[in-house]
Amino acid sequence: MPVARPEPQEPRVIAHVDMDCFYVQVEQRRNPALRGQPTAVVQYNDWKGGGLIAVSYEARGFGVKRSMRGDEAKSVCPGINLVQVPVARGKADLNLYRSAGSEVVAILASKGKCERASIDEVYLDLTDAAKEMLLQAPPDSQEEIFMEAAKSNILGLLSDAGEKEKNVRAWLCRSDADYQDKLLACGAIIVAQLRVRVLEETQFTCSAGIAHNKMLAKLVSGMHKPAQQTVVPSSSVQDFLASLPVKKMKQLGGKLGSSLQDDLGVETIGDLLSFTEDKLQEQYGVNTGTWLWKTARGISGEEVEDRLLPKSHGCGKTFPGPRALKNSASVKGWLDQLCEELSERIQSDLNQNKRIAQTLTLHARASKENERDSTKKFPSKSCPLRYGTRKIQEDAMKLFESGLHEFLESQNTGWSITSLSVTASKIFDIPSGTSSILRYIKGPNSAAPPAIPDSSSVPEDPSLDNDVFVKPIHEEQCQPSTSEKEDNNTHSVSTISAKQCQANKEKRISKKLPEVKGTSSILKFLSRGQSTFHEKRKSDGLICSHQGLVDCPGSSSEANKAEENNVPADAEDRNHTNSCAEPSGSNTWMFNIQDIDPAVVEELPPEIQREIQGWVRPSKHPSTKRRGSTISSYFPPARS
């Protein structure tokens, strides 16, 4: 049910831009020979010539309508050109039209907050741009009015056809107009300029509505198609709404609108003015009642969302009549194709826009055998979205099976599916605090660039200590005590208590970790891994400082080997390529890439998978080593 939203205190200038028979225009740009010819774009199926999804204005002049199929359109207009939409995976592929729509959005977004409502329509909040024009270059002279703006349709402005342009220029330049109308006039000029830019740069025409809110702008944008714009002054709102049929208003085309007609006898929006707000609240609840009361007066507080990208991605397919799906195998086949397309789209969104979808939803329309008039609907089912085509396919099939079980109510009866769709929703930008895994774990020979550019990583806070941020859990350099030196001066390498070194290390970790911002979780896991690592090495007489998780060759075991061969341990260390001493200025974590389990990598977020695969070649056979519960167990120390 609709909910009333607070109305802004300041007047706004809102535009709704709607492309004219957009699919046809895209095809005409691809094939200029179609310009000026009766043309329609049809669905890919060939039943009765395919369903019409867009009809040119030339074809409409012959009586062709979108509700027709191709064969019927040819009977009405024998010379019509029927262009089939591109096909991919057995269904319509709209990527061509989405890309063309993005060209238009890029132009429209240059003047203010832009909300892409669909492939071919956009909302614009031009309030700031209109205020700037009114302050710096107000429309004072009729002769200087932009020509396209002078062709605007102003609701409530009565004039003969021959005097229309002159009267529109006069209205746009009125010195006695109130502040709201002056802003609206500036908005009309800005929209006219944008529409001309769209035509020049994309070859597409569009129509627009300009008003003080989204509701009114949407209602009037299609009043004077094609390639025209309509303005709604505040003084004309009541007259405009008085005769508007209830079903024409957004959110009143369904059950709520039918209830107004049946229960209250309301046929037009103007009829709602006879009901008090209390009466409407009593009938439909507080929120919806208030929304109806405000709608009847042309009041709407809905804001334009600053959104150029879609809120969700969906792929669907219908199976009418004999094409209905009647077994799980056929459903799985189509679901796999739909999920493959969905996976490509959300992966492209992730790569290009750094956005992640979080919810996978399955919708279907179904009927039971011998129960054609059943009122029970197939339930929609959702689950967390896992990236990867195979995973999405598996989850979608599980959602279908769950919904089918609920739909059949444990009855052993036949069924048929007439519609299937999968949707990825709850899409969010990747949090700015996330960063490349290379920040924490980096292989010694990994020169390949990450899949996601470093620019997507959040910059380090200069106030943080570099040693803390990059090497958060390096151990204290352990030195033998004085007494131990005296007691063991015949040995090349002295040993100290492992417990003492461990205590020093834990003391440093507890002191350093609270200073790290935005990285506490991975540091916590790595610190656990380090503790596990030290428990393994506790039997050795010396625990050395090291880089990350690399096993130090200068441990006591190495020293013992040197002693057995009568070679000084310090000489052995100097000859070893990997000294236990930590290199000066080192800021990388080291690990043995041979111990990374590819099965584990597949469970990581997709951007991390791509990054790791860029510099690690997984082994052909997954490791059978038993894994622990901390992240450090997936990146164990290299064995010496």
TIDONU-435881 format. One record per residue (C-alpha): residue in three letters; residue number from 1; x, z, y. Coordinates in steps of 0.1 Angstrom, whole numbers. Layout:
   resn   resi    east      up   north
    ALA    NUM       X       Z       Y
...
***
This chain:
   resn   resi    east      up   north
    MET      1       0       0       0
    PRO      2      13      -8      35
    VAL      3      27      20      57
    ALA      4      27      22      95
    ARG      5      61      24     111
    PRO      6      69      39     145
    GLU      7      67      14     173
    PRO      8      99      10     193
    GLN      9      99      25     228
    GLU     10     115      -6     244
    PRO     11      99     -41     243
    ARG     12     114     -64     218
    VAL     13     117    -102     214
    ILE     14     113    -112     178
    ALA     15     113    -148     164
    HIS     16     103    -162     130
    VAL     17     119    -195     123
    ASP     18     104    -216      95
    MET     19     119    -248      82
    ASP     20      96    -278      81
    CYS     21      89    -290      44
    PHE     22     125    -279      38
    TYR     23     130    -293       3
    VAL     24     119    -327      14
    GLN     25     143    -326      44
    VAL     26     172    -317      21
    GLU     27     164    -347      -1
    GLN     28     161    -369      29
    ARG     29     195    -359      42
    ARG     30     209    -367       7
    ASN     31     191    -401       8
    PRO     32     184    -412      44
    ALA     33     163    -441      30
    LEU     34     135    -415      25
    ARG     35     132    -407      62
    GLY     36      99    -416      76
    GLN     37      85    -424      41
    PRO     38      58    -404      23
    THR     39      79    -381       0
    ALA     40      73    -351     -22
    VAL     41      96    -329     -43
    VAL     42      83    -322     -77
    GLN     43      92    -298    -105
    TYR     44     113    -311    -133
    ASN     45      86    -311    -160
    ASP     46      68    -343    -166
    TRP     47      33    -330    -174
    LYS     48      10    -351    -152
    GLY     49      40    -361    -131
    GLY     50      52    -326    -123
    GLY     51      40    -300     -98
    LEU     52      46    -307     -61
    ILE     53      66    -280     -44
    ALA     54      71    -297     -10
    VAL     55      53    -326       7
    SER     56      65    -345      38
    TYR     57      42    -348      68
    GLU     58      40    -386      62
    ALA     59      25    -379      27
    ARG     60       1    -353      41
    GLY     61     -13    -380      63
    PHE     62     -26    -397      32
    GLY     63     -42    -365      19
    VAL     64     -14    -354      -5
    LYS     65     -13    -316      -9
    ARG     66      11    -292     -25
    SER     67     -16    -281     -50
    MET     68     -15    -316     -66
    ARG     69       6    -329     -94
    GLY     70      27    -360     -93
    ASP     71       1    -383    -109
    GLU     72     -27    -372     -86
    ALA     73      -4    -376     -56
    LYS     74       3    -412     -66
    SER     75     -34    -420     -69
    VAL     76     -39    -407     -34
    CYS     77      -8    -423     -19
    PRO     78       5    -451     -42
    GLY     79      37    -455     -20
    ILE     80      48    -419     -23
    ASN     81      84    -412     -33
    LEU     82      86    -384     -59
    VAL     83     120    -367     -60
    GLN     84     127    -343     -89
    VAL     85     145    -310     -82
    PRO     86     179    -307     -99
    VAL     87     177    -292    -134
    ALA     88     201    -267    -151
    ARG     89     195    -247    -183
    GLY     90     161    -263    -188
    LYS     91     147    -251    -154
    ALA     92     148    -259    -117
    ASP     93     182    -254    -100
    LEU     94     177    -244     -64
    ASN     95     213    -240     -54
    LEU     96     213    -272     -34
    TYR     97     185    -258     -12
    ARG     98     200    -223     -10
    SER     99     232    -238       3
    ALA    100     214    -259      29
    GLY    101     195    -228      40
    SER    102     227    -210      45
    GLU    103     239    -237      70
    VAL    104     208    -230      91
    VAL    105     212    -192      89
    ALA    106     248    -194     101
    ILE    107     236    -211     133
    LEU    108     206    -188     139
    ALA    109     226    -157     134
    SER    110     248    -165     164
    LYS    111     223    -151     189
    GLY    112     212    -118     174
    LYS    113     203     -97     144
    CYS    114     192    -120     116
    GLU    115     172    -113      85
    ARG    116     170    -141      59
    ALA    117     135    -137      44
    SER    118     137    -166      19
    ILE    119     155    -199      13
    ASP    120     138    -216      43
    GLU    121     127    -188      67
    VAL    122     145    -163      90
    TYR    123     136    -135     113
    LEU    124     156    -130     145
    ASP    125     158    -100     169
    LEU    126     167    -116     202
    THR    127     161     -86     224
    ASP    128     197     -81     235
    ALA    129     203    -119     241
    ALA    130     171    -121     261
    LYS    131     180     -91     282
    GLU    132     214    -106     289
    MET    133     199    -139     300
    LEU    134     174    -121     322
    LEU    135     202    -102     338
    GLN    136     227    -129     342
    ALA    137     208    -163     343
    PRO    138     171    -157     346
    PRO    139     148    -188     344
    ASP    140     141    -192     382
    SER    141     138    -229     386
    GLN    142     113    -251     367
    GLU    143     137    -281     369
    GLU    144     164    -261     351
    ILE    145     142    -251     322
    PHE    146     156    -264     289
    MET    147     136    -295     279
    GLU    148     127    -283     244
    ALA    149     116    -249     258
    ALA    150      92    -268     281
    LYS    151      74    -281     250
    SER    152      65    -246     238
    ASN    153      30    -236     230
    ILE    154      19    -205     250
    LEU    155     -11    -188     235
    GLY    156     -38    -182     262
    LEU    157     -23    -208     286
    LEU    158     -51    -233     292
    SER    159     -42    -267     304
    ASP    160     -48    -304     299
    ALA    161     -25    -323     276
    GLY    162     -10    -341     306
    GLU    163      -3    -309     324
    LYS    164      10    -289     295
    GLU    165      47    -292     301
    LYS    166      44    -285     338
    ASN    167      23    -254     332
    VAL    168      47    -242     305
    ARG    169      76    -245     329
    ALA    170      57    -225     355
    TRP    171      49    -198     330
    LEU    172      85    -195     319
    CYS    173      96    -191     356
    ARG    174      69    -167     368
    SER    175      83    -143     394
    ASP    176      52    -120     391
    ALA    177      53    -117     354
    ASP    178      58     -82     339
    TYR    179      91     -72     322
    GLN    180      77     -80     287
    ASP    181      67    -115     295
    LYS    182     100    -122     313
    LEU    183     119    -111     281
    LEU    184      95    -133     261
    ALA    185     102    -163     283
    CYS    186     140    -158     279
    GLY    187     134    -155     241
    ALA    188     115    -188     241
    ILE    189     144    -206     258
    ILE    190     169    -191     234
    VAL    191     149    -201     203
    ALA    192     145    -237     217
    GLN    193     183    -239     221
    LEU    194     189    -227     186
    ARG    195     164    -252     171
    VAL    196     181    -281     189
    ARG    197     215    -269     175
    VAL    198     201    -267     140
    LEU    199     188    -303     143
    GLU    200     221    -316     157
    GLU    201     243    -298     132
    THR    202     222    -300     100
    GLN    203     197    -328     107
    PHE    204     169    -303      99
    THR    205     138    -296     120
    CYS    206     122    -262     122
    SER    207      93    -244     138
    ALA    208      92    -209     153
    GLY    209      70    -181     165
    ILE    210      81    -158     194
    ALA    211      64    -125     199
    HIS    212      71     -88     204
    ASN    213      70     -79     167
    LYS    214      76     -95     133
    MET    215      39     -96     123
    LEU    216      28    -117     153
    ALA    217      59    -140     152
    LYS    218      52    -148     115
    LEU    219      15    -155     121
    VAL    220      21    -181     148
    SER    221      53    -198     136
    GLY    222      33    -223     115
    MET    223       5    -229     141
    HIS    224      21    -260     156
    LYS    225      42    -277     129
    PRO    226      64    -296     127
    ALA    227      93    -291     151
    GLN    228      75    -269     176
    GLN    229      74    -233     187
    THR    230      46    -209     197
    VAL    231      48    -179     221
    VAL    232      25    -149     219
    PRO    233      22    -130     253
    SER    234       9     -95     250
    SER    235     -22    -104     270
    SER    236     -32    -129     243
    VAL    237     -29    -108     212
    GLN    238     -64     -95     210
    ASP    239     -80    -129     214
    PHE    240     -57    -144     188
    LEU    241     -64    -117     162
    ALA    242    -102    -116     169
    SER    243    -109    -147     148
    LEU    244     -80    -144     123
    PRO    245     -94    -142      87
    VAL    246     -84    -110      70
    LYS    247     -68    -129      41
    LYS    248     -44    -146      65
    MET    249     -27    -114      74
    LYS    250       4    -104      54
    GLN    251      -4     -76      29
    LEU    252     -41     -83      31
    GLY    253     -42    -113       8
    GLY    254     -48     -92     -23
    LYS    255     -68     -62     -34
    LEU    256     -67     -44       0
    GLY    257     -81     -75      18
    SER    258    -108     -78      -8
    SER    259    -117     -42      -4
    LEU    260    -120     -46      33
    GLN    261    -144     -75      28
    ASP    262    -165     -59       0
    ASP    263    -165     -22      11
    LEU    264    -165     -25      49
    GLY    265    -178     -60      55
    VAL    266    -146     -70      74
    GLU    267    -140    -108      75
    THR    268    -116    -110     105
    ILE    269     -89     -88     119
    GLY    270    -111     -84     150
    ASP    271    -138     -67     129
    LEU    272    -114     -38     122
    LEU    273    -116     -28     158
    SER    274    -151     -14     152
    PHE    275    -136      13     129
    THR    276    -119      44     141
    GLU    277     -85      55     128
    ASP    278    -101      85     111
    LYS    279    -126      63      93
    LEU    280     -99      40      80
    GLN    281     -78      69      69
    GLU    282    -107      84      51
    GLN    283    -113      52      32
    TYR    284     -77      42      25
    GLY    285     -55      72      30
    VAL    286     -35      84      60
    ASN    287      -7      59      59
    THR    288     -27      27      51
    GLY    289     -55      37      74
    THR    290     -31      41     103
    TRP    291     -15       8      94
    LEU    292     -49     -10      95
    TRP    293     -58       5     128
    LYS    294     -25      -6     144
    THR    295     -27     -40     128
    ALA    296     -61     -47     143
    ARG    297     -44     -41     177
    GLY    298     -13     -62     170
    ILE    299      10     -32     168
    SER    300      38     -33     143
    GLY    301      71     -12     143
    GLU    302      87     -31     114
    GLU    303     123     -39     124
    VAL    304     144     -70     117
    GLU    305     170     -61      91
    ASP    306     205     -73      98
    ARG    307     207     -91      65
    LEU    308     220    -126      58
    LEU    309     221    -122      21
    PRO    310     192    -117      -4
    LYS    311     181     -83     -15
    SER    312     179     -94     -51
    HIS    313     187    -122     -74
    GLY    314     161    -135     -99
    CYS    315     158    -162    -125
    GLY    316     125    -171    -141
    LYS    317     107    -196    -162
    THR    318      70    -203    -170
    PHE    319      56    -215    -204
    PRO    320      21    -227    -198
    GLY    321      -4    -237    -225
    PRO    322      12    -250    -257
    ARG    323      47    -242    -243
    ALA    324      41    -205    -247
    LEU    325      68    -185    -266
    LYS    326      54    -170    -298
    ASN    327      85    -155    -316
    SER    328     115    -134    -307
    ALA    329     140    -161    -314
    SER    330     125    -185    -288
    VAL    331     123    -156    -263
    LYS    332     159    -147    -269
    GLY    333     170    -184    -265
    TRP    334     153    -185    -230
    LEU    335     164    -151    -220
    ASP    336     200    -160    -228
    GLN    337     198    -190    -205
    LEU    338     182    -170    -177
    CYS    339     207    -142    -180
    GLU    340     236    -167    -180
    GLU    341     224    -180    -146
    LEU    342     218    -145    -133
    SER    343     253    -135    -143
    GLU    344     268    -165    -125
    ARG    345     249    -156     -93
    ILE    346     257    -119     -92
    GLN    347     293    -127    -100
    SER    348     294    -152     -72
    ASP    349     279    -126     -49
    LEU    350     305    -101     -59
    ASN    351     334    -125     -54
    GLN    352     322    -139     -21
    ASN    353     304    -110      -5
    LYS    354     319     -79     -22
    ARG    355     284     -67     -33
    ILE    356     274     -51     -66
    ALA    357     239     -51     -82
    GLN    358     229     -20    -100
    THR    359     196     -26    -117
    LEU    360     184     -52    -142
    THR    361     147     -57    -145
    LEU    362     127     -78    -169
    HIS    363      92     -92    -161
    ALA    364      69    -111    -184
    ARG    365      34    -123    -187
    ALA    366      19    -121    -222
    SER    367     -13    -123    -242
    LYS    368     -23    -110    -276
    GLU    369     -37    -133    -303
    ASN    370     -75    -135    -301
    GLU    371     -75    -114    -269
    ARG    372     -73    -139    -241
    ASP    373     -92    -117    -217
    SER    374     -72     -85    -223
    THR    375     -66     -66    -190
    LYS    376     -34     -49    -204
    LYS    377      -3     -64    -187
    PHE    378      32     -67    -202
    PRO    379      51     -38    -186
    SER    380      81     -44    -165
    LYS    381     113     -28    -178
    SER    382     145     -18    -160
    CYS    383     179      -4    -169
    PRO    384     213      -1    -152
    LEU    385     230     -35    -149
    ARG    386     262     -41    -167
    TYR    387     283     -70    -155
    GLY    388     292     -97    -180
    THR    389     269    -125    -194
    ARG    390     269    -111    -230
    LYS    391     260     -76    -218
    ILE    392     232     -88    -196
    GLN    393     218    -108    -224
    GLU    394     219     -79    -248
    ASP    395     202     -55    -223
    ALA    396     175     -80    -213
    MET    397     166     -85    -250
    LYS    398     164     -48    -255
    LEU    399     141     -45    -224
    PHE    400     119     -72    -238
    GLU    401     116     -55    -272
    SER    402     107     -22    -255
    GLY    403      81     -39    -233
    LEU    404      66     -58    -262
    HIS    405      63     -26    -283
    GLU    406      45      -9    -255
    PHE    407      23     -40    -249
    LEU    408      12     -43    -285
    GLU    409       5      -6    -289
    SER    410      19      -6    -324
    GLN    411      -7     -33    -334
    ASN    412       4     -58    -360
    THR    413      -9     -89    -342
    GLY    414       4    -122    -328
    TRP    415      15    -126    -292
    SER    416      26    -153    -268
    ILE    417      47    -152    -236
    THR    418      38    -175    -207
    SER    419      64    -162    -182
    LEU    420      98    -147    -183
    SER    421     121    -135    -155
    VAL    422     151    -113    -150
    THR    423     161     -98    -117
    ALA    424     192     -80    -104
    SER    425     183     -56     -76
    LYS    426     196     -26     -57
    ILE    427     225     -46     -44
    PHE    428     250     -27     -23
    ASP    429     283     -35      -5
    ILE    430     313     -22     -24
    PRO    431     321      12      -7
    SER    432     348       9      19
    GLY    433     367      38       3
    THR    434     374      19     -29
    SER    435     408       3     -34
    SER    436     428     -17     -58
    ILE    437     439       0     -91
    LEU    438     474     -12     -83
    ARG    439     474      16     -57
    TYR    440     477      41     -85
    ILE    441     489      22    -116
    LYS    442     514      -7    -113
    GLY    443     534     -24    -140
    PRO    444     571     -29    -135
    ASN    445     569     -67    -138
    SER    446     534     -73    -124
    ALA    447     540    -100     -98
    ALA    448     506    -118    -102
    PRO    449     483    -112     -72
    PRO    450     451     -92     -79
    ALA    451     418    -110     -83
    ILE    452     403     -92     -53
    PRO    453     424     -95     -21
    ASP    454     441     -65      -7
    SER    455     420     -69      25
    SER    456     391     -55       5
    SER    457     410     -23       0
    VAL    458     406       4      25
    PRO    459     438      10      46
    GLU    460     457      41      40
    ASP    461     452      69      65
    PRO    462     485      71      84
    SER    463     480     109      87
    LEU    464     484     112      50
    ASP    465     519     119      35
    ASN    466     530      88      17
    ASP    467     545     108     -11
    VAL    468     512     126     -17
    PHE    469     490      94     -14
    VAL    470     511      71     -36
    LYS    471     529      95     -59
    PRO    472     504     124     -60
    ILE    473     515     141     -92
    HIS    474     552     135     -96
    GLU    475     570     166    -110
    GLU    476     595     189     -94
    GLN    477     631     180    -100
    CYS    478     641     206    -126
    GLN    479     675     222    -121
    PRO    480     691     247    -145
    SER    481     694     283    -132
    THR    482     727     299    -122
    SER    483     727     322    -152
    GLU    484     721     293    -175
    LYS    485     750     274    -159
    GLU    486     773     304    -165
    ASP    487     762     308    -201
    ASN    488     764     271    -210
    ASN    489     793     258    -189
    THR    490     807     240    -219
    HIS    491     777     217    -221
    SER    492     774     185    -201
    VAL    493     737     190    -196
    SER    494     722     225    -191
    THR    495     686     233    -201
    ILE    496     660     254    -184
    SER    497     627     268    -196
    ALA    498     600     243    -201
    LYS    499     575     269    -190
    GLN    500     593     274    -157
    CYS    501     593     237    -150
    GLN    502     557     233    -160
    ALA    503     547     262    -136
    ASN    504     566     245    -108
    LYS    505     549     212    -115
    GLU    506     514     228    -115
    LYS    507     522     247     -83
    ARG    508     531     215     -65
    ILE    509     500     196     -79
    SER    510     476     224     -67
    LYS    511     493     223     -33
    LYS    512     493     185     -29
    LEU    513     459     173     -43
    PRO    514     436     188     -17
    GLU    515     453     167       9
    VAL    516     445     134      -8
    LYS    517     414     118       7
    GLY    518     392      93     -12
    THR    519     413      94     -44
    SER    520     404     128     -59
    SER    521     388     114     -90
    ILE    522     416      93    -103
    LEU    523     442     118     -93
    LYS    524     423     144    -113
    PHE    525     423     123    -144
    LEU    526     460     114    -139
    SER    527     469     151    -135
    ARG    528     452     159    -167
    GLY    529     471     131    -184
    GLN    530     503     145    -170
    SER    531     495     179    -184
    THR    532     489     164    -218
    PHE    533     521     145    -215
    HIS    534     541     177    -208
    GLU    535     525     195    -237
    LYS    536     539     167    -259
    ARG    537     574     172    -244
    LYS    538     574     210    -243
    SER    539     596     212    -274
    ASP    540     624     194    -255
    GLY    541     648     216    -236
    LEU    542     646     197    -203
    ILE    543     616     181    -185
    CYS    544     628     156    -160
    SER    545     612     141    -129
    HIS    546     600     106    -136
    GLN    547     579      77    -123
    GLY    548     543      80    -132
    LEU    549     538      80    -170
    VAL    550     571      64    -180
    ASP    551     590      84    -206
    CYS    552     623      95    -191
    PRO    553     653      83    -211
    GLY    554     673     112    -196
    SER    555     653     139    -215
    SER    556     670     165    -237
    SER    557     664     144    -268
    GLU    558     686     117    -252
    ALA    559     712     143    -243
    ASN    560     712     156    -278
    LYS    561     718     121    -292
    ALA    562     747     117    -267
    GLU    563     762     150    -279
    GLU    564     759     139    -316
    ASN    565     779     108    -307
    ASN    566     805     127    -287
    VAL    567     794     110    -256
    PRO    568     787     129    -224
    ALA    569     751     130    -216
    ASP    570     757     121    -179
    ALA    571     776      90    -190
    GLU    572     748      80    -213
    ASP    573     724      83    -184
    ARG    574     745      62    -161
    ASN    575     746      34    -187
    HIS    576     709      34    -193
    THR    577     689       9    -173
    ASN    578     661      34    -168
    SER    579     676      66    -153
    CYS    580     656      98    -154
    ALA    581     664     103    -118
    GLU    582     636      91     -96
    PRO    583     646      61     -74
    SER    584     646      68     -37
    GLY    585     615      57     -19
    SER    586     597      47     -51
    ASN    587     559      46     -48
    THR    588     546      30     -80
    TRP    589     532      43    -113
    MET    590     547      29    -144
    PHE    591     532      24    -179
    ASN    592     537       6    -211
    ILE    593     514     -25    -211
    GLN    594     516     -28    -249
    ASP    595     495       4    -252
    ILE    596     466      -9    -232
    ASP    597     435     -15    -254
    PRO    598     417     -47    -244
    ALA    599     384     -31    -256
    VAL    600     389      -4    -230
    VAL    601     396     -30    -203
    GLU    602     363     -47    -210
    GLU    603     344     -15    -201
    LEU    604     361     -13    -167
    PRO    605     343     -26    -136
    PRO    606     346     -64    -134
    GLU    607     369     -65    -103
    ILE    608     393     -41    -121
    GLN    609     391     -63    -152
    ARG    610     402     -94    -133
    GLU    611     429     -75    -115
    ILE    612     444     -61    -148
    GLN    613     441     -94    -166
    GLY    614     461    -110    -137
    TRP    615     492     -92    -147
    VAL    616     487     -79    -182
    ARG    617     483    -102    -213
    PRO    618     462     -82    -237
    SER    619     473     -81    -273
    LYS    620     454    -102    -298
    HIS    621     444     -72    -319
    PRO    622     429     -42    -302
    SER    623     448     -10    -307
    THR    624     433      13    -334
    LYS    625     449      43    -318
    ARG    626     425      71    -313
    ARG    627     417      74    -276
    GLY    628     410     106    -257
    SER    629     384     113    -230
    THR    630     406     111    -199
    ILE    631     418      80    -181
    SER    632     454      89    -188
    SER    633     448      83    -225
    TYR    634     442      47    -218
    PHE    635     475      43    -200
    PRO    636     499      64    -222
    PRO    637     536      68    -215
    ALA    638     560      43    -229
    ARG    639     580      55    -259
    SER    640     617      57    -255
***
